[in-house]
Amino acid sequence: MFTGLVEDLGRVEAIDATDDGVRLTVSTRLAGELGHGDSIAVNGVCLTAVVLPDGADTFTADVMHETLRRSSLGALEAGRTVNLELAMRADARLGGHIVQGHVDGLGAIRSVEEDGFARIVTVAVDGDTGGLLRYIVEKGSIAVDGVSLTVARIDAESFAVSLIPETLERTTLGAAAPGTPVNLEVDVMAKYAEKMLAPHLAALRAGTGAA
C-alpha cells in the first residue's frame, strides 16, 4: 500500500526488454532503504525489487506483460525521470490517500494552464479507459503517475487537477506537457461500492423491488 506522496525522483538507468517482459533498473537515494522483495511504486506502479547491488544506489524490478499493457512503463527510456514511493509503514501518517499501485488505465495530458502559483492540468480519459470516469468525482482523490491529487473539476471526457509548487517541483508532473501519457489509479473504495451495489441496482431495474 502507498499514499501517493512521492519520496524521490529516480532515473531510469537501463531497460532490458525480452520476449518475457522488461527488467527495469532505476537509480535513487531510496535504494538503501529497500530489501530484496520489497515493494516500490514507480510512476504509480507497484513493483518488486529483485536486484539490489551492494553499495549501489540502484534497484532492478521485473515488469510483466500485464503491467506493460496497463501502464506507461513500456514506453520508458533510459535517462527518463520517474516518481518513486516506498511502501507505506503501518506507523506512518496517511498524508495522501490509499493507493495500491495497481494502475487502472492510461490518460493523457490534454492541457496545462497557469493559475497564480498553481498549475491546472487537465487529463483526458477516453477510449478503452473512458469507463474510469464514473469512479472520479469532484473533490475526490485520484493517483496520477503515483501522485495523490484532488479532482478540481470533471466533464464527460476529462478531469482537472490543480498542482501546488511543491508538487510541481517534487514530481514528474512539473514537466508534463500536452500529449504526455500518465498512469491513473482511481479510488479503490469507489470500485468496491459499485460491485456491492450492482446486484441490488440490477434487481431494482428489473422491477423485483429487492433491496
N, C-alpha and C positions, 0 to 999 in steps of 0.2 A: 504494500500500500504506500501511496505517496500523497503529498499535499498540494502539488502544483507550484511550489516555491523553488525556483531554480537556484542551485547552490554554486554552480560553476559553468563557465563556457569552456567546453572541451574542443579539441582539434582532432579531426579525423586524420590519422597518420597512414592508415593502409586499409585497403578493401580487397580481400581475396575472394573473388567470385568463382564458384564452380557450379556444376550441374546440380549439386546437392543443396546449395544455398550460398550464403555470404558469411565470411568471417571478418568482423569489423574491429579494428584497433584504434583506440582513442587515447589521446594524452590529456591528463587532467591532474590538478593538485589533489583531487579526491582519491586517487589510486591507492594511497597509503592507508585509507580507511576501509578499503574493500578486502574481503576474504574470498577465497575460491568458492564459487557457488552463490555469492551474494547477488542481490538484485540491484540494478541501477536503471533509472529511466533516461533514455536517450531521445531527445525531441518528443518526449511523452510516451515512448515505447519501453515497456519493461523488458530488460534483457538480463541475462545471467553472465557474470564474469567467469570465464573459463580459463583464462591465461593471465597471470599476474607476475611478470618477471621481477626477480629480486632487485630491489633498489631502483627500479624504473618507475616513471610517472605515467605508465600506460596500463590499460586493461584491454583484453580482447573478449569479444562476445560473438556467439553464433546467431545468425539471423535466418530463420527458416522461411520457406516459400510463403506460408500463410501470412507472416509478418510483412514480407516484401510486397505481397498483394494488397494488404490493408493499409499500409503506411507509405510515407515518403522516403524511408530508409534506403529503398532500392535505387533512388536517384542520387544518393550521396556520392561525393567525390573526395579524394584526398585533399586536405587543406581546408575543407569546409568546417565551419563552427557549428557546434551542437549544444543544446541545452541539456544539462545534467542535474539529476537529483538522486541522492541516495534514498534507500527505503526508509520510511518513517519509523522512528523509535516509539515504543509504547509510552515512554515518559515524556514525550515531546509535545509541544503545543501544536494544535491543528490550525495553522495560520491561514491556509488556503481552503480547500475543500477535499473531500475524499476522491482521490484519483487512483485508479487501478493500474494504469499503464497499459490498458487494453484499448487500442485505437479502434474507434467505431467506423471511421471513414476519413476521406480526404476533403478538404476545402481548398479554396484558392483566394488569395488576397485580391479583392475587387478594387478597392481604393484606399488611399491614405490621405488624411486631412488634418492639418494642424488646428488645434483648438486651445489657444492660450499655451500654458506649459504642457498640456496633454496632447495626445495624438489619437485621433479616431481612426480605427482600422476596421474596414468592412470586409467580411469574409463571405464569399459566395458558396452556397451549399446546394448544388443541383446535380442533375444526372443520377447516377446509381446511388449516391448518398443523400439525395434530396429528402428522403424519409426521416432523416435525423432532425429536421426542423421541428417535428412535433414534440421532441423532447426539450427544445430550447425555449425558455421563457424570459421575458424582460425582467432584469434584475436577478435572474438565476445565474448559476455557475456553469462554466464550461472550461475545458482544458484545450488550449491551442498550442500545439508543439510542446505540450507538457507544462504550459504556464496557466496557472489558475486565474481566470478572469471573470468579470461580471458583465453580463449582457446588457448593453445600453439601449439597444433597440433591435427590432426584428421585423422582417417583412416576409413575403411569400418565397423569396429565393436566397435571402442572406440574413446575416446578423452583424451587428457592430459592437465593438468593444472600445473603451477609452483607456489609453495607456498612460500612466504617470511616468515622469522622467526616470524613476528608479527601475521600472520595468524595461524601459527603452534601453537603459544602459547595461542592465544585467542579463538580458536575454537576447536571443537572435531576432526577436520581433522588432527591435530597434532598427534593423537593416532591411526589414521586409518591404518588398515593393510589389506593385500590382502584377499579378500573374504567379507569384510565389506560392507553391503548394504548401499546405500546412496540415498536420495531423490533428484530428478532432476526437475528443472523448467527451460524450455527454454525461450528465449526472446519472449515475447508475441507479439511484433511487427512483428516477422517473421511469426507467425501463422495468423495474420490479413492480411498480404501481400499475403500469399498463398491463403486464402479464397477469397480475392477480385480478384486475378488474375486467379483463377481456371476456371471460365466460359469463359473467353477470350482465355485461352490456349486450352480449350476443343474445342472451335469453330474453332480455327486455325488448330487443329489436324484433325478436321472433313472436312477441306478444304473450309469452308464458307468464310474465309477471314475477319470475323468480328473482329473489333478492341476492 
